[in-house]
Amino acid sequence: MKDVIHEIGEHVVEEAEYVFERCGVASDFAIQGGNVFGSVNRIIWTARTGFEADRFYCTDSFLEAFDKWKGVK
C-alpha cells in the first residue's frame, strides 16, 4: 500500500509542476506541504477535486491561465 501512495504522490507532484509550466510561471513551482504547491501562486490538490487555485495567493494572470487550463469559462 505504501508503494501505491508513493506513486500517487509522485504523479501529483509531476502534474503540479506541469500546471505551473502550462500557466507560464514554471519558476514559481514549489512544494509548500503535502498538497500545496507554488510560491507567489498557489494550487491545492485533493483527491476529490484535483487541483484548485488558492485564489487569495494568485496573480490575475495566473488565475486566467489556470482557469483556461482547468477548462473554466
Backbone torsions as a table, in degrees:
resi	resn	phi	psi	omega
1	MET	NA	-38.0	179.3
2	LYS	-61.3	-35.7	178.4
3	ASP	-63.4	-39.9	179.7
4	VAL	-66.3	-44.6	179.1
5	ILE	-62.2	-43.1	178.6
6	HIS	-61.5	-43.2	179.9
7	GLU	-63.2	-42.5	177.3
8	ILE	-62.0	-44.4	179.1
9	GLY	-59.5	-43.3	178.1
10	GLU	-62.0	-41.9	179.2
11	HIS	-63.6	-43.0	-179.6
12	VAL	-62.8	-43.6	179.1
13	VAL	-63.2	-44.9	178.6
14	GLU	-61.2	-42.2	180.0
15	GLU	-68.0	-39.0	177.3
16	ALA	-61.6	-43.6	178.1
17	GLU	-60.8	-41.5	177.5
18	TYR	-60.6	-41.0	-179.8
19	VAL	-59.1	-45.0	-179.9
20	PHE	-65.6	-39.0	176.1
21	GLU	-63.0	-47.5	-178.1
22	ARG	-63.0	-31.8	-178.9
23	CYS	-88.5	4.5	173.8
24	GLY	80.7	17.1	-179.4
25	VAL	-133.0	49.5	-176.3
26	ALA	-55.0	-35.0	-177.8
27	SER	-70.9	-12.0	179.1
28	ASP	-87.1	-6.1	-179.4
29	PHE	-65.5	132.6	175.1
30	ALA	-158.3	164.4	174.9
31	ILE	-110.2	113.2	-179.2
32	GLN	-82.5	-36.2	-176.8
33	GLY	-167.6	-163.0	-175.7
34	GLY	-57.7	-33.5	-177.1
35	ASN	-138.3	14.0	180.0
36	VAL	-114.9	128.5	-176.6
37	PHE	-127.1	145.3	175.0
38	GLY	114.8	175.7	179.2
39	SER	-124.3	-86.2	175.8
40	VAL	-66.9	-46.5	176.3
41	ASN	-99.9	135.6	-177.5
42	ARG	-128.5	140.1	172.2
43	ILE	-124.8	151.8	-178.5
44	ILE	-123.2	135.9	179.0
45	TRP	-110.0	134.6	169.2
46	THR	-133.8	153.2	179.4
47	ALA	-63.7	-29.4	-176.9
48	ARG	-76.1	-42.0	-172.7
49	THR	-114.7	-7.8	-173.9
50	GLY	75.0	-140.8	-178.9
51	PHE	-89.2	136.8	173.1
52	GLU	-132.8	143.3	177.4
53	ALA	-77.3	136.8	171.2
54	ASP	-84.6	87.3	-166.5
55	ARG	-58.6	-23.2	178.2
56	PHE	-66.3	-33.1	-175.1
57	TYR	-96.4	-6.0	-170.2
58	CYS	-98.3	147.5	173.8
59	THR	-75.8	158.5	179.1
60	ASP	-59.9	-40.7	-178.5
61	SER	-67.3	-36.5	176.4
62	PHE	-65.9	-45.2	-179.1
63	LEU	-60.5	-39.7	178.3
64	GLU	-63.1	-46.1	179.2
65	ALA	-66.9	-40.6	-179.8
66	PHE	-63.7	-47.4	179.3
67	ASP	-61.0	-37.1	176.7
68	LYS	-65.0	-45.0	177.5
69	TRP	-60.0	-42.2	-176.5
70	LYS	-76.4	-16.2	-179.9
71	GLY	88.4	19.1	177.5
72	VAL	-82.6	136.4	-179.5
73	LYS	-107.1	NA	NA
